[in-house]
Amino acid sequence: MSDQQFRAALEAAYRIGGKDPTDTFLAALAELSPALGRHIVTYIYGDLHQRPQFSTAERELMTLVVLATLGGCEREIALHAGVGLDAGLAADQIVEAFVHVGAYAGTPRAVNAVLAVRRTLAERGLLPVPDPAGPPL
């Protein structure tokens, strides 16, 4: 990938994830593995997010489901919940995705994911998230 292509991918990362969070993330990686940071920018933002089949919001919802299913990715879930909200996802869509995860990947994974996004939702004043299936507990 040329420097010009990398700059275009970095601009996409800024547009999707925000400039400050992206720069902070890449700076942290630069101390240990700048190659990993460059790979993330070039592949995820320069290639994957440029594919036209899904919107950014749809990609973020898929990302949240995959991260929840993997487990141990709570930091990334909180981050991608914010990116998803910025891309147009509603809080109840994110939470409902984790209800679905519970059925296929297990309740502990779903609980960890819901608790990981709680802080993100609280910071944005989006709590409580109404449950269309019934009244809150």
Long-range contacts (C-beta under 8 A, 24 or more apart in sequence): 1-42, 1-46, 5-42, 5-46, 6-38, 6-41, 6-42, 6-46, 8-46, 9-41, 9-42, 9-45, 9-46, 9-47, 10-41, 10-45, 12-45, 12-46, 12-49, 12-50, 13-41, 13-44, 13-45, 16-45, 16-49, 16-56, 16-83, 16-87, 17-79, 17-83, 18-83, 18-86, 21-79, 55-87, 55-88, 56-83, 56-87, 56-88, 57-84, 57-87, 57-88, 57-89, 60-84, 60-87, 60-89, 61-89, 61-93, 61-94, 61-97, 64-94, 64-97, 64-98, 64-113, 65-97, 65-98, 65-100, 65-101, 67-113, 68-97, 68-98, 68-101, 68-105, 68-109, 68-110, 68-112, 68-113, 69-101, 69-104, 69-105, 69-109, 71-105, 71-108, 71-109, 71-112, 74-112, 74-113, 74-115, 74-116, 75-116, 77-113, 77-116, 77-117, 78-116, 78-117, 78-119, 78-120, 81-116, 81-117, 81-120, 81-121, 82-120, 82-124, 85-120, 85-124, 85-126, 91-121, 91-126, 91-129, 92-129, 92-130, 92-131, 92-132, 95-129, 95-131
